[in-house]
Amino acid sequence: CGAAIGAYKELQKRGKTKEDDLVVFQQENSRQFDPQLKEIIALLAPRLKGIENSEDSIAFITYQMYGIIRELIQSCIVDTKDLFDSASEVAVVGGIMVNRRKGGDFFQPLSFESLRREQSAPDDL
């Protein structure tokens, strides 16, 4: 996502990671306060270990963001105590969107989980 790339570039500026010679679209952002970017920076920074050894820094960041979002969604499900008052099952499909110049975008599914009332952990389908 563009916000994740923005967070990565901000972390590079702060010296938290080495400069990446990968060409990324630059976007002017005149806003002084961007809560989304600040939150992504805080969540992404501790997960950048090993990025210097990756072949593709954008793919590395993408998978780190997938993990972050997956954890946040699982937390929301667990923390919603009345979730099963109106549902007997919750299914979550997780993956990444691959933006392509030609042929349309592509969704790469990475997980499919189901959680039913009275279950403590989801079924990995």
C-alpha positions as CSV (number, residue, x, y, z in Angstrom):
1,C,0.0,0.0,0.0
2,G,1.2,3.5,-0.6
3,A,1.1,4.4,3.0
4,A,3.4,1.5,3.8
5,I,5.9,2.7,1.2
6,G,5.6,6.2,2.7
7,A,6.4,4.8,6.1
8,Y,9.4,2.9,4.7
9,K,10.7,6.1,3.1
10,E,10.2,8.0,6.3
11,L,12.1,5.4,8.3
12,Q,14.9,5.7,5.7
13,K,15.1,9.4,6.3
14,R,15.3,8.9,10.0
15,G,18.2,6.5,9.5
16,K,16.3,3.5,10.8
17,T,17.1,1.6,7.6
18,K,19.7,2.1,4.8
19,E,18.7,4.1,1.7
20,D,17.1,1.9,-0.9
21,D,18.0,2.5,-4.5
22,L,14.7,1.1,-5.6
23,V,12.7,3.8,-7.5
24,V,9.5,4.5,-5.7
25,F,6.9,7.1,-6.8
26,Q,7.5,10.2,-4.8
27,Q,4.3,11.9,-3.5
28,E,4.2,15.4,-2.0
29,N,2.4,15.4,1.3
30,S,2.1,18.8,2.9
31,R,0.2,17.5,5.9
32,Q,2.2,17.9,9.1
33,F,0.1,15.4,11.0
34,D,-0.7,12.1,9.3
35,P,-2.0,9.6,12.0
36,Q,-2.1,6.7,9.5
37,L,1.5,7.2,8.5
38,K,2.6,7.6,12.1
39,E,0.9,4.4,13.1
40,I,2.3,2.4,10.2
41,I,5.8,3.7,11.0
42,A,5.5,2.6,14.6
43,L,4.2,-0.9,13.6
44,L,6.6,-1.4,10.6
45,A,9.9,-0.2,12.2
46,P,10.5,-3.2,14.4
47,R,9.8,-5.6,11.5
48,L,12.5,-4.2,9.1
49,K,15.2,-6.5,10.3
50,G,16.5,-8.4,7.3
51,I,15.3,-6.0,4.6
52,E,18.8,-5.3,3.6
53,N,19.2,-9.0,2.6
54,S,15.9,-9.1,0.6
55,E,15.9,-9.1,-3.2
56,D,12.9,-6.8,-3.3
57,S,12.3,-4.3,-0.5
58,I,8.7,-3.6,-1.7
59,A,7.8,-7.3,-1.5
60,F,9.5,-7.5,1.9
61,I,7.4,-4.5,3.2
62,T,4.3,-5.9,1.6
63,Y,4.6,-9.2,3.5
64,Q,5.4,-7.3,6.8
65,M,2.3,-5.2,6.3
66,Y,0.2,-8.3,5.6
67,G,1.4,-9.7,9.0
68,I,0.6,-6.4,10.8
69,I,-2.9,-6.2,9.3
70,R,-3.6,-9.9,10.0
71,E,-2.7,-9.4,13.7
72,L,-4.9,-6.3,13.9
73,I,-7.9,-8.1,12.4
74,Q,-7.4,-11.1,14.7
75,S,-7.2,-8.7,17.6
76,C,-10.5,-7.0,16.5
77,I,-12.2,-10.3,16.3
78,V,-11.0,-11.5,19.7
79,D,-11.8,-8.2,21.3
80,T,-15.4,-8.0,20.0
81,K,-17.1,-9.8,22.8
82,D,-20.6,-9.6,21.3
83,L,-19.5,-10.8,17.8
84,F,-21.3,-14.1,18.0
85,D,-24.5,-12.5,19.3
86,S,-25.5,-12.1,15.7
87,A,-23.2,-14.5,13.8
88,S,-22.4,-18.2,14.2
89,E,-19.2,-18.1,12.2
90,V,-16.7,-15.5,11.0
91,A,-14.5,-16.3,7.9
92,V,-11.5,-14.1,7.0
93,V,-9.6,-14.3,3.7
94,G,-6.2,-12.6,3.8
95,G,-3.8,-11.8,1.1
96,I,-2.0,-9.1,-0.9
97,M,-3.0,-7.1,-3.9
98,V,-0.4,-7.1,-6.7
99,N,-0.7,-4.0,-8.8
100,R,0.3,-4.6,-12.4
101,R,0.7,-2.2,-15.2
102,K,-1.0,-4.5,-17.7
103,G,-3.6,-7.2,-17.3
104,G,-5.3,-5.8,-14.3
105,D,-4.4,-6.2,-10.6
106,F,-4.1,-9.6,-9.0
107,F,-5.2,-10.8,-5.5
108,Q,-2.8,-13.3,-4.0
109,P,-4.6,-15.2,-1.2
110,L,-2.4,-16.1,1.7
111,S,-4.9,-17.3,4.3
112,F,-8.4,-18.4,4.8
113,E,-9.6,-18.9,8.4
114,S,-12.9,-19.6,10.0
115,L,-13.9,-19.1,13.6
116,R,-17.1,-20.4,15.2
117,R,-18.8,-19.7,18.5
118,E,-17.1,-21.5,21.3
119,Q,-13.8,-21.9,19.4
120,S,-10.6,-20.5,21.0
121,A,-8.5,-20.6,17.8
122,P,-9.6,-20.3,14.1
123,D,-9.6,-23.2,11.7
124,D,-6.9,-22.7,9.0
125,L,-8.8,-23.7,5.9
